[in-house]
Amino acid sequence: MDFVIFIMAMGALIFGADFIVNQSERIALRFNISEFIIGSTLIALGTSLPEMAASMAASFDGKSEIAIANAVGSNIMNITLVLAVIFIVAKNFNPERDFFAKDSIWALMPILVFLLMSIDGEIGKFDAFLLFVLMFAYLLFLFQDARNEGLEEINQAFTGEFSWLRSIGLLFIGFTLVVLGASFAIDAASNIAKTFGVSEWLIGVVVIAFGTSLPELIVSVTAVYKGKVGMAIGNIIGSNLANTTMVIGGAAMVNNLNISLEAYHYDLALMTAATVMLIYITANKLYSKPAGISLLILLSLFLYEKVYPIVPLS
C-alpha cells in the first residue's frame, strides 16, 4: 500500500509543479521580474514548505535528529541530485545571470553560520532568530538587485489578460498539491524505511530529505524543460538557504535542537563540499552534463555511506 501511495503522491507533485512554474512565469512577465528572483523567492519558499512542516513536526515531538537531518539531507539532495539532473536533461543551459558574482556567497554563508552555531551542541531560539535575519537579508538583497536585473533578464513581452485571482488560485492549488504530495511521499517512504530498523537521523537525512526534495526536483526539471534555467537555479539556491535558515530556525523556535558535529561530521562535511562544488561550477560556468555526472558521484558517495551498512552490496 505504501508503494501505491508513493506513486500517487508523485503524480500530485508533477501536476502541482506545472501549475507553479506556469503561474510564476506569468507573474514574472507581467511585472518584469526576473525568472531567477521568482525562482529564488516565491518558488523556493513554496517548495521548502514540506521541509519546514516535517522539521517543525519532528521538533514538536522532541526528535531533534530528524528536524536537522531533514534540512541537511535536503541541501545535499538539492545540489547533488536536483542540480545534477538539471545539467543532464537541459539541452541549452546559458543563463544570463552571473550566479557566482551575485549568489554564490548566499549559498555558502548560511552553511558556515549553521556550523558555527552547532559547535556548542545546540541550536537555540536566539540562533533561530539570527537565521531568520539572514533569510531576510537575502530577500532584501534580491529585491534590491531586481530593480536593475529584472528589466535586463526579461526578453519577452507579456501578452494576454492577467488575473491576480486566477494566478493566486492556481498557485495555491499547485503549492497544495506539492506539499500534500511530498507529505504522503514522506510518510510512505518512512514506513518502508522503518521496516529496516534504521536510525532517526538516517531516516531524516536520506528518506525524508529525498521526499522533501521532490518538489525542488520536479519544479526545477519542469522549469528547465520550459527553458526557464534561471528559475531552476534560483529555486535550488533559494531552497537551500531556506532549509538552513527557515527550516532549522523554525524547528528551533518550537524546541531547542541538539546537534553533534562529531557524530554527524560526514553528512555536514558532504553538505559543505556540495555547496563548494556549486560555487566552483558557477564560477567557471560549467553548466554541462559532465558537471551533472560529477555531482551524481558525490551523491553516490553519500548514499553508499548511508545505505551500505544497512543493505550491503555484496
HUMOMO-V17923 format. One record per run of one state. SS is the DSSP state (h for helix, s for strand, l for the rest). FROM is the first residue (numbers start at 1). LEN is the number of residues. If there is no record, write none. Layout:
[[SS,FROM,LEN] [SS,FROM,LEN]]
This chain:
[[l,1,1] [h,2,29] [l,31,4] [h,35,13] [l,48,1] [h,49,12] [l,61,3] [h,64,26] [l,90,9] [h,99,20] [l,119,3] [s,122,2] [l,124,1] [h,125,29] [l,154,10] [h,164,31] [l,195,5] [h,200,26] [l,226,3] [h,229,26] [l,255,2] [s,257,2] [l,259,6] [h,265,20] [l,285,4] [h,289,19] [l,308,7]]
